[in-house]
Amino acid sequence: MASTSPADQLANSISPNVVGLSAAAEDRRRKPWKYKGYRDFTRWVATDSDFFILRRFKVLNTRVLLSMQDNISQLEARLDRLDTEHSRVEAADVDNGTFRNDPVEDRRAILRQLEVDLKAYNEYLLSYSSLESRPPASRQNIKSVENWFFNNRNAIAPEETEFLKQDTDLIDIVEKSRSPARKILERFQGLLSLPLLRRRDVPNVINSEHSETTIYYSDERIEFLGSALIVSIGYLMLIGPLWWLEFEKKEKARLGIVTGFSCLFLVLLSFVTNAKPFESLAAAAAYTVRRHLIDVIAI
């Protein structure tokens, strides 16, 4: 009887099905472009509008519009030359006051072409003006897509992921209104992964691998948490000085407390709310007056 090594014994004990599964898993690992590709990527993007990011192509759109404008300008110049030519004293008598019976064929042809070109130009211009008014994509959303490409390397051809490097040209297809407080909270990945903030309606189009690498949190809950943060800070700003002033008897120190909290209130109001500058100043002024009145009453 021939002897076998422990390795041979282990190999003989492995089921052909297990070997087949292992080989298939290895093949999937080495060929993500075959087994994942755009099918997995588009399914993942479709799970949340935050992941849907495209380029604005600002430079190219500008160039096309300028080209269209120049073509129309050339037609305009030709039309002006024809009008001038047929309005000269020595020119033949041509009725320049009619469209229906205009005898100048070149002029009629230019107007027909202008009708086509102006329509295309106006539609393009209105369409792009709407696109141009959109704010740039948020850094967090860009980072999310970058992370997917990193976690699924070679699933998408590297040259076809280069668009993310044009970060100033990227826009969110679906624009979400985010309060400054929410933007601050969204920087903390550990906070977003808390069960309290997780979405319950996670889309079923994603596979388990995506579920492990993507955090789906509730927009409503993160906004509520941001609002609660603002309310808490505001409450502390109102109550804190009361207790401090109660134990401070020096006039200059009390004035410093009121001034310091007023400045802090203005800074926080500017960073954690969407208030406009004059609204922030008005609120800070009201806060300062309230603090002063409380101080006077305390005295």
C-alpha positions in Angstrom: 0.0 0.0 0.0 1.4 3.3 -1.0 1.6 6.0 1.7 0.1 9.4 1.2 1.1 12.7 2.7 -1.3 14.6 5.0 -1.7 17.1 2.2 -2.7 14.4 -0.2 -5.1 13.0 2.4 -6.7 16.4 2.8 -7.0 16.8 -1.0 -8.6 13.4 -1.4 -11.1 14.3 1.4 -12.4 17.5 -0.4 -15.6 17.0 -2.3 -15.5 17.9 -6.0 -18.4 20.3 -5.3 -16.4 22.2 -2.8 -13.5 22.4 -5.2 -15.8 23.7 -7.9 -17.3 26.3 -5.6 -13.9 27.5 -4.5 -12.8 27.8 -8.1 -15.9 29.8 -9.0 -15.4 32.1 -6.0 -11.8 32.7 -7.1 -12.9 33.4 -10.7 -15.4 36.0 -9.4 -12.7 37.6 -7.3 -10.3 37.8 -10.3 -12.9 39.0 -12.8 -15.1 41.6 -11.2 -15.5 43.2 -14.6 -17.3 40.0 -15.8 -19.4 39.2 -12.7 -20.2 42.8 -11.4 -19.6 45.5 -14.0 -22.1 48.1 -14.7 -25.0 45.8 -13.7 -23.9 45.9 -10.0 -22.8 49.5 -10.2 -26.1 50.8 -11.6 -28.1 48.7 -9.1 -26.1 50.3 -6.3 -26.5 53.8 -7.7 -30.3 53.2 -8.0 -30.6 52.5 -4.3 -30.1 56.1 -3.3 -30.3 59.3 -5.3 -27.2 60.6 -3.4 -25.1 58.2 -5.5 -26.3 59.5 -8.8 -23.6 61.9 -9.8 -22.9 63.2 -13.4 -20.7 65.8 -15.0 -22.1 69.2 -16.0 -19.6 69.5 -18.9 -19.5 73.2 -18.4 -16.6 73.9 -20.7 -18.1 71.8 -23.6 -21.6 73.2 -23.2 -20.1 76.7 -23.2 -18.2 76.0 -26.4 -21.2 74.5 -28.1 -23.4 77.5 -27.2 -20.7 79.9 -28.4 -20.5 78.0 -31.7 -24.3 78.1 -32.1 -24.3 81.8 -31.3 -21.6 82.5 -33.9 -23.5 80.5 -36.6 -26.6 82.6 -35.9 -24.5 85.8 -35.9 -23.2 84.9 -39.4 -26.7 84.5 -40.7 -27.7 87.7 -39.0 -24.9 89.5 -40.8 -25.9 88.0 -44.2 -29.4 89.1 -43.6 -28.3 92.7 -42.8 -26.2 92.8 -45.9 -29.1 91.7 -48.1 -31.4 94.3 -46.5 -28.8 97.0 -47.0 -28.1 96.0 -50.6 -31.8 96.1 -51.6 -32.4 99.4 -49.8 -29.8 101.4 -51.8 -31.0 104.2 -54.1 -29.4 102.7 -57.2 -30.8 99.2 -56.4 -33.8 97.8 -58.3 -37.2 98.4 -56.8 -37.7 95.5 -54.4 -40.5 95.3 -51.9 -38.7 95.0 -48.6 -41.9 95.2 -46.6 -43.4 91.8 -47.3 -42.8 88.2 -46.3 -45.4 86.7 -48.5 -44.2 88.2 -51.8 -40.5 88.7 -51.0 -38.7 88.3 -54.3 -35.3 87.8 -52.7 -34.8 84.0 -52.4 -31.6 84.3 -50.4 -33.4 86.3 -47.8 -36.2 83.8 -47.5 -33.7 80.9 -47.2 -31.7 82.8 -44.4 -34.9 83.3 -42.5 -35.9 79.6 -42.8 -32.4 78.6 -41.5 -32.6 81.2 -38.7 -35.9 79.7 -37.6 -34.3 76.3 -37.2 -31.0 77.5 -35.6 -32.7 79.9 -33.2 -35.1 77.2 -32.0 -32.2 74.9 -31.3 -30.2 77.6 -29.7 -33.0 78.8 -27.4 -33.9 75.2 -26.3 -30.2 74.4 -25.7 -29.7 77.7 -23.8 -32.7 77.3 -21.6 -31.8 73.6 -20.9 -28.2 74.5 -20.0 -29.2 77.5 -17.8 -31.2 75.1 -15.7 -28.2 72.8 -15.5 -25.8 75.6 -14.7 -27.9 76.9 -11.8 -27.5 73.6 -9.9 -25.0 73.6 -7.1 -22.0 71.3 -7.3 -22.2 67.7 -6.0 -21.5 67.4 -2.3 -18.1 66.1 -1.3 -19.7 63.3 0.7 -21.6 62.0 -2.2 -18.5 62.0 -4.4 -16.7 60.2 -1.7 -19.4 57.5 -1.6 -19.0 56.8 -5.3 -15.2 56.8 -4.9 -15.5 54.3 -2.1 -17.7 52.0 -4.2 -15.0 52.0 -7.0 -12.3 51.3 -4.3 -14.3 48.4 -2.8 -15.0 47.0 -6.2 -11.8 47.5 -8.0 -11.7 46.8 -11.7 -15.5 46.2 -11.8 -15.6 49.3 -13.9 -12.9 50.1 -16.4 -10.5 52.6 -14.7 -10.6 55.1 -17.5 -14.4 55.2 -17.1 -14.2 56.2 -13.4 -12.0 59.3 -14.2 -15.1 61.5 -14.3 -15.0 61.7 -10.5 -11.7 63.6 -10.7 -13.6 66.5 -12.3 -15.1 67.3 -8.9 -15.9 71.0 -9.7 -17.9 69.9 -12.7 -20.0 67.2 -10.9 -23.6 67.7 -9.9 -26.1 65.7 -7.9 -29.0 64.6 -10.2 -31.4 64.9 -7.3 -30.6 67.9 -5.2 -31.4 67.4 -1.5 -31.7 70.3 0.9 -29.3 69.8 3.8 -29.1 72.0 6.9 -25.6 72.9 8.1 -26.1 70.9 11.2 -26.9 67.8 9.1 -23.8 68.4 7.0 -21.7 68.4 10.2 -23.4 65.2 11.5 -22.9 63.4 8.2 -19.1 63.7 8.6 -19.2 61.1 11.4 -19.5 57.7 9.8 -19.8 56.0 13.2 -22.8 58.1 14.1 -24.5 57.3 10.8 -24.1 53.6 11.3 -26.1 53.6 14.6 -29.2 51.5 14.4 -31.3 54.5 15.4 -30.4 56.3 12.2 -30.4 53.3 9.9 -33.0 53.1 7.1 -35.6 50.3 7.5 -36.5 50.3 3.8 -33.1 49.3 2.4 -33.7 48.6 -1.3 -33.8 44.9 -2.1 -31.9 45.4 -5.4 -28.6 45.4 -3.6 -26.7 42.3 -2.7 -25.2 41.4 0.6 -21.8 42.6 -0.3 -23.1 46.1 -1.0 -25.0 46.0 2.3 -21.8 45.5 4.2 -20.0 48.4 2.6 -22.8 51.0 2.3 -24.5 52.8 5.2 -28.1 53.6 4.5 -29.5 56.1 7.0 -32.8 57.9 7.2 -33.0 61.4 5.9 -35.8 62.2 8.3 -34.0 60.9 11.4 -30.7 62.7 10.6 -32.6 65.9 10.0 -34.4 65.4 13.3 -31.1 64.8 15.1 -29.7 68.0 13.5 -32.7 70.0 14.7 -32.4 68.5 18.2 -28.7 69.5 18.2 -29.6 73.1 17.3 -32.3 73.3 19.9 -30.0 71.9 22.6 -27.2 74.4 21.7 -29.8 77.2 21.7 -31.1 76.1 25.1 -27.6 76.1 26.6 -26.9 79.5 25.1 -30.0 80.8 26.8 -29.6 79.1 30.2 -25.8 79.1 30.5 -25.3 82.8 30.9 -28.1 83.0 33.5 -26.2 80.8 35.9 -22.8 82.3 35.2 -24.2 85.9 35.8 -25.8 84.8 39.0 -22.4 84.0 40.5 -20.4 86.9 38.9 -20.7 90.3 40.6 -18.0 92.3 38.8 -19.5 94.7 36.2 -16.7 94.2 33.6 -16.8 90.5 34.0 -20.6 90.4 33.5 -20.2 92.6 30.4 -17.6 90.2 29.1 -19.9 87.2 29.6 -22.7 88.9 27.7 -20.4 90.0 24.9 -18.7 86.5 24.6 -22.0 84.6 24.5 -23.4 87.1 22.0 -20.4 86.5 19.7 -20.7 82.7 20.2 -24.4 82.8 19.4 -23.7 84.7 16.2 -21.0 82.3 15.1 -23.1 79.2 15.9 -26.2 80.7 14.2 -24.1 81.3 11.0 -22.7 77.7 10.9 -25.6 75.5 12.0 -28.5 77.2 10.3 -29.4 78.5 6.9 -30.0 82.0 8.2 -28.9 84.9 6.0 -26.3 87.3 7.3 -28.7 90.1 8.2 -31.0 87.5 9.9 -28.1 86.2 11.9 -27.2 89.8 13.0 -30.8 90.5 13.9 -31.1 87.4 16.0 -27.7 88.1 17.7 -28.9 91.6 18.5 -32.1 90.3 20.0 -30.1 87.8 22.0 -27.7 90.6 23.3 -30.6 92.8 24.3 -32.2 89.9 26.1 -29.0 89.1 27.9 -28.6 92.8 28.9 -32.2 93.0 30.2 -31.7 89.9 32.3 -28.4 91.4 33.6 -30.1 94.7 34.5 -33.0 92.9 36.2 -30.5 90.7 38.1 -28.8 93.9 39.4 
